[in-house]
Amino acid sequence: MRAIAAAIAIIASTASSATAADIEIHDLRAELGVTPGPRSIDEDYTAGTGSTRPTGSASYKSNASPCIDLYVGFAGGTLHDHGFVYGFGLDAARGQINPRFTGSGALSYATLLPELRVGYGYAFNTSFHIEVTPFLGYGLAATEWSDNGSKTTGYGTALVYGVLVGGYARMGEGWSLGGNAGFQGGMANVSVTNDQTHGQSDLTLQSGGLVAHIGVGYQF
């Protein structure tokens, strides 16, 4: 009987150690990093009263600088060694585009959109875990566009999607530090009516590439 009791005690101790990697995630997070800017632009142009070019369509490749990106949101989940994680927040990005062969120079590009993240988490111990989270965002987009050398800002909508792989370490007193990286693709539809020529450009901007952030969180 004593041997059985000792075996039960050992099993209980082992089970206790196995569950030691349990983590409750209910964090406010702020992340700063980079996302890809538009790499190609399709334009449907309608000539205005002051236009110097005819109505028509054109496509441009873009020398896009990475956008500076800020994400603020909530992350949640329960990891019994591993488990379901999720997050939602607001993402803001701003950068420049330089459409080739337009002679327009650098133009501004920006997005502001709610973003949803849903995926899987794994805890190595009670202080460090990783997350793999596909994400989807949809919201507002704005960009400058040039017609006959005159730049005007137009507005529309943006869709982004991708996947992030991140790691987060608990630093004590509720704080955590981490980062993520992955792939982001996206598309924006923006309409720009030039103030001087009154020509209208309906733009479709395609993007895709590396996304990466460093961030800080606070558990409440």
N, C-alpha and C positions, 0 to 999 in steps of 0.2 A: 504494500500500500504506500509505504514511504517513497518507493521508487516511482510509482505512478504519480504521486503528488509532486515529486521533484520534476518529472517530465512535464506535467501540466504547467508548473511554474515556469519552466524554460520556454514552453510554447507561448505562454502568455507574455513573457518578457520579449520574445521575438516578435510577436504581433504588435506589441507596444512600440518596438523600434521601427517596425514597418510602417506604422501610421504616423511616425514622427515627422514625415514630410508633408503632412496635411497643411494646406495653406488656404486661408480665406482671403479673397481679393475683393475689396470694395474701395477702390482708389480713385482719387482725382488726379489726372495726369496732364502735364504740359510737355510738348515735344517740339523741338526746333531742328530743322534739317533742310533737305533739298528734294525737289520733285522735278520730273522732266518737263521742259517747255515744249511748245508745238514744234513738230519737225516737218509738217507739210500743211499747206493751206490751199483749199479750193475756193475760188471766188466766182460768184455769179454777179455780174455788174450791169446795172441799169443806168444809162447815161442821163445826166441832168442838163439844165439850161446852160451851165457853164462848163460842161465836160469837153475835154479835148480828145477823148477816145470813145469808140462806139460801144453800144451794148454788146455783151458777150461774156464768155467764161474763160477762166485761166486757172492754172495750177502752179504753185510755187513750192520749192523746197525752202526750208527755213534753217538758218544758223541760230538755233535757239540756245540761249544760256540756261542752265538749270535755274528753276524758280526757288527762291527762298520760301520755306514752308513752315507754318506754325499750326500745330494741332492742340486743342484743349478739349478734354472730355473726361468721361467716367469709364472705368474698367471694373468688371465684376466676374465672379466665378468661385467655385469650390474645387480644390484639387485634393483628392485622396491619392496622393502620388501623382495622379493625372486626372484630367477631366475637361469639362466644357468651360470655355471662357468667352466673354463678349465685351464689347465696348461701343460707345457712341459719343459723338462730340462734333465740334465745329472745326473745319480746316480752312485756312486762308493761305493762298500762295500768290507770289508776285515775281515776275521776271521780265525779260526782254526777248523779242523776236526780231529777226533781220531777214525778211523774205528776199531771196535772191532774184536779181534782175528787175526789181521794182524801183530801185533808186531811192527808196524811202528811208534808208538808214535804220537805226534802232527804234523799235516801237514797243510800248509797254503792253504787258499781258497780265491779267489777274483773275483769280477765282475765289469764291467764298461759298462753301457748301457744307451741309450736314453730312456726316460720314458714319457708317455702321460697320463694325468689325465683329466677326463671329468665327470661332475656331477652337483649337485644342491647346491645352497647357500641360506641362510636365514639371513636377517639382523634384529637384535633386536633393534638397533638404529644406528645412523651414526658412532658410535665408535666401535661396536662389531658385528661380524657376524660369522656364522658357515658354514662349507662346508662338503658335503658328496660326495666323489669322488672315483669311481672305477678307477683303473690304470692298465697300461700294459707297460712292458718294454722288450726290446730285444737287446742283444749286446754280449760282449765278456766275457769269463770266463777263469780262470787259476787256476790250483791246483797242489800241489805236490803229488806224489804217490811213494810208496816204492816197490822195487823189490829186494829180497835177501838182504834187509837192506840198499840198496842204494836209495836215494831220488832224483827224477828228476821232474822238472816242465813241465807240458803240457798245451795246450791251446785249446779252443773250443768256444762254444756259450752258452748263458744263456737266459732263458725266465722267467720273473716274472709277477705276476698278483695279484690283491687283491682289497681291498677297504679301504679308510681312512676316519675317522671322525675327523674334526679339528675345532679349534676356533681361531680367529685372532682379536686382539684389536689394534686400531690406537693410537699411542703414541704422535702424533704431529710432525710437520715439515716433513711429508712424511713417517715417520717410523712406523712400526707395529711389534707386538710381538705375537707369537702364538705357537701352537703345534698341533700334530695330533697323532692318534693311530688307529690300525686296524689289519687286517689279510693280510699276504702275503704268497702266494704259489709260487713254482717255480721248474724249472728243468734245469740242465746244462748237456751238452754233451762235454766231454773233452777226447782227445787222448794223451797218455803219452808213449813215447819210452825211455826206460831206457838207460842212457849213458854207463853203465857197462855191463849189461846182454843182451842188445839189445832186450829184451822182450817188447812187446807192449800191453798196457792196454787201452781199449776203455771203458770209464766210463760214466755212467748215474747217476747223483746225484739229489736226490729229496729233496725238502725243504718245510717247511710250519710252520707257527706260528705267533707270535706277531711281529708287526712292530710299532715303535713309534719314534717320532721326536719332538724336540723343534726347533723353528726357528725365524728368523728375516726377515722382508721385507722392501723394500723401494719403494714408489710410485713415478713414474716419469711422 
